[in-house]
Amino acid sequence: MIQLFKIFILSFFILNFSDLKSQQSPMYSQYMFNDIAINPALAGSTPYFPIRASARNQWSGFEGAPQTTTLSSHGSILDGNIGIGALLFQDETGPVSQTGVQLAYSYHIEFYNSALSLGLAGIGYNYSLKENELEFHQTETQIGNMTYNSFVPDAAFGLYYYSENFYLGASVYQLFQNTFRESIRDVFGENKGVRHYFLSAGLIKEINQGLSLEPSVLIKTIDAGPLQADFNFKVFFNNSFWTGASFRTDKSAIALLGFQLGVLHISYAFDYSFTSIGQYSSGTHEISVGLNLPDPRNRRHIYYWNY
C-alpha cells in the first residue's frame, strides 16, 4: 500500500517542468459531482451512468464576469474494467471564450476491496477573441475589429485510487501546452496553454444509518504558479440530502446544498469572496442538475460513495 502511494504521487509530479502564466481552465465549486471535468480516470467509476448539466455564474453583478456551462456523462462498458466518458463545456469571460469537448478512456484494476484507475482524455479547445470588445488604457493601441478563432487539440492524464470509503486522485491537463495565438506587435504576449495539476482526496464516515460525514480536499496549481486548495466538508442525511461548506485558500467560502430523489440529482453552490471583489459582487452561483441512470449489468462492484 505504501509503495502504491509513492508511485501514485510520483506519477502526479512527473510532468511538472515548464513555464506557467495563468489559470486557464474553468473553475468548479461542485467538482465532486462532476469529477470527470478534473480527472479522466473517473470515467466508469460509479455503479450507474451519471448525466450532469451545470451552470456557473461567477462574480454576479460584474459585466463580462466568467460564465461556465458543462454537460457530461460517463460509465463502464464491456466487463466493467473499461470506462468511457464525454464532457462538453463553454467558458466565457468578456470578449474571450473557449468551447471544448473532452473524450475520456479509463482502465480499472480491482484489488480485494479497492481499485486503481488510469485515464486518458483527448481534448479539443476552440478559443474565440472578439477584438472589437477589447478596451485599452492607451487610446493609440489598435488591435482590429474581427473575431479571432483558433482550434487547439490537447490531452489529459489521470490516476484514481478508490474504495468504498476513501479516494485519492491526481491528474494533469493541457499536456501538450499548445499555443493558440502568437504574440501581436508586443501588445499581447504569446497565448500558450500551460499544464494544470489537480490532486484530490476524500473519505466518507458513516455515523449511523441515516448520517454520514465526508471531508475532502482539492489542490490545484499550474507550473510556476500559485497553489490553491479547497477544503470541503459535507453532511449526508439518509443518503439523499446533503449540505456542507468549502473554504478556498483564495479567501473565499462556499455553501453547498443538494439532494437526490430516485435517479434525479440537484445541487447548488454559493461562493463568497472575502477579497475586495466581494464588496462589489453578489457572489458566485453554481447549479448542477443530473440523472443517475442504473447500470442493468451492475458492472462496478467497488466504488466510492453513491451520489
KAHULIN-V137654 format. One record per residue. SS is DSSP state (helix for helix, strand for strand, loop for the rest). NEAR is the number of other C-alpha atoms within 8 Angstrom. D_FIRST is the distance of its C-alpha to the first C-alpha in Angstrom with 1 decimal. Layout:
# KAHULIN-V137654
ss: (SS	SS)
near: (NEAR	NEAR)
d_first: (D_FIRST	D_FIRST)
This chain:
# KAHULIN-V137654
ss: (loop	helix	helix	helix	helix	helix	helix	helix	helix	helix	helix	helix	helix	loop	loop	loop	loop	loop	loop	loop	loop	loop	loop	loop	loop	loop	loop	loop	loop	loop	helix	helix	helix	loop	helix	helix	helix	loop	loop	helix	helix	helix	loop	loop	loop	loop	loop	strand	strand	strand	strand	strand	strand	strand	strand	strand	strand	loop	loop	loop	loop	loop	loop	loop	loop	loop	strand	strand	strand	strand	strand	strand	strand	strand	strand	strand	strand	loop	loop	loop	loop	strand	strand	strand	strand	strand	strand	strand	strand	strand	strand	strand	strand	loop	loop	strand	strand	strand	strand	strand	strand	strand	strand	strand	strand	strand	strand	strand	strand	strand	loop	loop	loop	strand	strand	strand	strand	strand	strand	strand	strand	strand	strand	strand	strand	strand	strand	strand	strand	strand	helix	helix	helix	loop	loop	loop	loop	loop	loop	loop	loop	loop	loop	loop	loop	loop	strand	strand	strand	strand	strand	strand	strand	strand	strand	strand	strand	strand	strand	strand	strand	strand	strand	loop	loop	strand	strand	strand	strand	strand	strand	strand	strand	loop	loop	loop	loop	loop	strand	strand	strand	loop	loop	strand	loop	loop	loop	strand	loop	loop	strand	strand	loop	loop	loop	strand	strand	strand	strand	strand	strand	strand	strand	strand	strand	strand	strand	strand	loop	loop	strand	strand	strand	strand	strand	strand	strand	strand	strand	strand	strand	strand	loop	loop	loop	loop	loop	strand	strand	strand	strand	strand	strand	strand	strand	strand	strand	loop	loop	loop	strand	strand	strand	strand	strand	strand	strand	strand	loop	loop	loop	strand	strand	strand	strand	strand	strand	strand	strand	strand	strand	loop	loop	strand	strand	strand	strand	strand	strand	strand	strand	strand	strand	loop	loop	helix	helix	helix	helix	loop	loop	loop	loop	strand	strand	strand	strand	strand	strand	strand	strand	strand	strand	strand	loop	loop	loop	loop	loop	loop	loop	loop	loop	loop	loop	loop	loop)
near: (4	5	6	7	8	8	8	10	9	8	7	12	7	6	5	7	5	7	7	10	8	7	6	6	5	6	4	6	8	9	9	5	6	9	9	13	8	8	17	18	17	12	16	17	11	12	13	10	15	12	12	13	11	11	11	12	12	10	12	11	7	8	5	7	12	11	11	12	11	12	11	13	11	14	14	17	11	6	7	11	10	13	17	14	15	11	13	11	11	11	12	12	10	10	12	10	12	11	11	11	11	11	11	15	14	16	11	12	8	9	6	4	8	11	12	11	13	12	16	13	12	11	12	11	12	11	14	12	10	12	12	8	7	7	4	6	4	5	6	4	6	5	5	6	7	7	9	9	8	9	9	11	9	13	12	15	15	14	14	13	11	13	12	10	10	11	13	11	13	15	15	14	10	13	11	8	10	11	10	11	8	8	10	8	5	6	6	8	8	9	10	9	11	16	14	13	12	14	12	12	11	11	10	11	8	8	8	6	7	9	12	14	12	12	11	11	11	11	11	11	11	14	13	8	9	6	8	10	10	11	11	11	11	12	11	14	10	8	11	10	11	13	11	11	11	12	11	12	8	5	9	12	12	13	11	14	11	11	10	11	7	4	8	10	14	11	11	12	13	11	12	11	11	9	8	7	8	12	6	8	10	9	12	12	12	13	11	12	11	11	11	11	9	7	9	4	4	8	10	11	6	10	12	12	7	7	7)
d_first: (0.0	3.9	5.5	5.1	6.2	8.8	10.0	10.5	12.5	14.3	15.4	16.8	19.0	20.1	23.3	24.4	27.7	30.9	33.7	33.4	36.2	35.6	33.5	34.7	32.5	33.6	32.2	31.0	30.7	29.4	26.8	24.6	27.2	27.7	24.2	25.0	27.3	24.5	21.8	22.8	19.4	20.4	23.2	23.1	20.3	22.8	24.6	27.9	29.6	29.9	33.0	33.3	36.3	36.2	38.7	38.3	41.4	40.5	42.9	45.5	49.0	48.5	50.2	48.0	44.7	41.5	41.4	38.5	38.4	35.8	35.5	32.4	31.0	28.1	27.0	25.5	27.8	28.3	25.7	23.4	20.9	23.1	24.0	27.0	28.4	31.3	32.2	35.7	36.4	39.3	39.3	42.7	43.7	47.4	48.7	45.2	43.2	40.4	40.0	37.1	35.3	31.6	30.6	26.9	25.1	21.4	19.5	16.9	14.4	13.8	11.2	12.3	12.3	10.9	11.8	11.7	15.2	17.0	20.4	23.6	26.9	30.4	32.4	36.1	37.7	41.4	42.5	45.9	48.1	51.4	53.4	56.3	54.2	53.2	55.0	55.6	57.0	59.0	61.6	62.4	58.9	59.1	56.3	57.7	58.3	56.0	52.6	50.2	47.5	44.8	42.2	39.0	36.2	32.6	29.0	25.5	21.9	18.9	15.2	14.2	10.9	12.3	12.9	16.1	15.8	13.8	13.4	12.7	15.1	16.7	19.9	22.9	26.4	29.7	28.2	31.6	33.3	36.6	39.9	41.7	44.8	46.3	47.9	51.3	54.1	52.1	52.0	48.4	45.7	43.7	41.7	38.4	35.2	32.3	28.5	26.9	23.3	21.5	18.3	17.8	15.8	17.0	16.8	19.4	20.8	23.5	26.2	28.5	29.5	31.3	29.3	25.8	24.6	22.4	21.6	20.4	20.8	21.7	22.1	24.4	26.3	28.3	28.9	31.0	31.2	30.5	27.2	27.5	25.4	25.9	24.9	25.4	26.0	27.2	28.7	29.0	31.9	32.1	29.5	32.4	33.5	31.6	32.5	30.8	31.0	29.4	30.1	30.0	30.4	33.5	35.3	35.2	34.4	33.8	34.8	33.0	34.7	34.3	34.6	34.0	36.9	36.3	35.1	36.5	34.3	36.0	34.6	36.2	35.3	37.7	36.9	39.1	39.2	40.3	41.5	45.1	44.6	44.0	47.6	48.9	46.5	46.1	42.3	40.0	39.8	37.2	37.4	35.3	36.7	35.1	34.7	31.8	33.2	31.7	30.3	32.7	30.3	27.4	25.0	22.0	20.5	17.3	18.1	17.9	21.1	24.5	27.0)
